[in-house]
């Protein structure tokens, strides 16, 4: 009886299993009829083989991956080491070249730039490269330096000043150029053929050079500026320092007050107290008298001329124009005045462009450059 019951239970279990198998193998249309929200997904990891042992395939794969990564790291490190070695070799070669260059420099006592320089007056070799020609100009110095400047500091470009009606021109195409760092002399002489005197030429020149007279033709230039187009305060207060023969100083004022008078008239701003600057300028031109308390009109004539020069440079003008600055002086005083002017032209910051109008050939020949008018 119990065996029969067992057989019946076995048959039921077998039928249930068969129903489950049949349900799993039904066509897709049966599956599609199941609502979407009732579908379940499951993932099974089978790490146990048929014999009941754990499959180590996953762990073997992980181990292989780690081994591969270790190999790749080793290759990268090898590449880095190789690159570092190559850089070291390049550095060593460069250092060797530098050492070789230094050794050559020590044994070669010639100035490389001097090899490019040519004696003045020598014709330029047309086969020279542009760089060599530029080096020659830069090293040559002297007049070649002027070639690199765009504008002269002060220049008359074919200036004509007409004479009285029906008379010949006082100045006819006067033409010269001046640069800072140099002292120039305009040697003025009578012209017997035309009847124009040296004094007439001198007055005409002072008029056009100071901007008080407009030339009939031509231009008077301070660098790129035509001086007739500038305001008087700009011209006389910033650009030009003028020392005329007459009224160059205020005779009733002392030396310091004379310089302050010019500084105040310029409307310039100064970084230091103006009295301090005035005393420094007087010392710069070689003034040797008391700077205050003594009227300039009572001082020797040479000291008055030095005060006039200090006034001219007090506005920081780059161009100094002087009308017969040594007239009436003895030989020693002439040297004193012209030495002060040469110092202003050749030394200091800024270096000035000094232009002296004179009828004295001896004084004119003491300048760096002489122009005959």
Secondary structure as GFF3:
##gff-version 3
##sequence-region A 1 373
A	DSSP	alpha_helix	2	24	.	.	.	ID=ss1
A	DSSP	alpha_helix	28	32	.	.	.	ID=ss2
A	DSSP	three_ten_helix	36	38	.	.	.	ID=ss3
A	DSSP	alpha_helix	57	107	.	.	.	ID=ss4
A	DSSP	alpha_helix	112	116	.	.	.	ID=ss5
A	DSSP	alpha_helix	130	140	.	.	.	ID=ss6
A	DSSP	alpha_helix	143	147	.	.	.	ID=ss7
A	DSSP	beta_strand	154	161	.	.	.	ID=ss8
A	DSSP	beta_strand	171	178	.	.	.	ID=ss9
A	DSSP	beta_strand	182	187	.	.	.	ID=ss10
A	DSSP	alpha_helix	198	209	.	.	.	ID=ss11
A	DSSP	beta_strand	217	222	.	.	.	ID=ss12
A	DSSP	beta_strand	225	226	.	.	.	ID=ss13
A	DSSP	three_ten_helix	227	229	.	.	.	ID=ss14
A	DSSP	alpha_helix	232	234	.	.	.	ID=ss15
A	DSSP	pi_helix	235	239	.	.	.	ID=ss16
A	DSSP	beta_strand	240	243	.	.	.	ID=ss17
A	DSSP	alpha_helix	255	266	.	.	.	ID=ss18
A	DSSP	alpha_helix	274	284	.	.	.	ID=ss19
A	DSSP	three_ten_helix	296	298	.	.	.	ID=ss20
A	DSSP	alpha_helix	301	313	.	.	.	ID=ss21
A	DSSP	beta_strand	319	323	.	.	.	ID=ss22
A	DSSP	alpha_helix	331	346	.	.	.	ID=ss23
A	DSSP	beta_strand	353	358	.	.	.	ID=ss24
A	DSSP	alpha_helix	361	365	.	.	.	ID=ss25
A	DSSP	beta_strand	369	372	.	.	.	ID=ss26
###
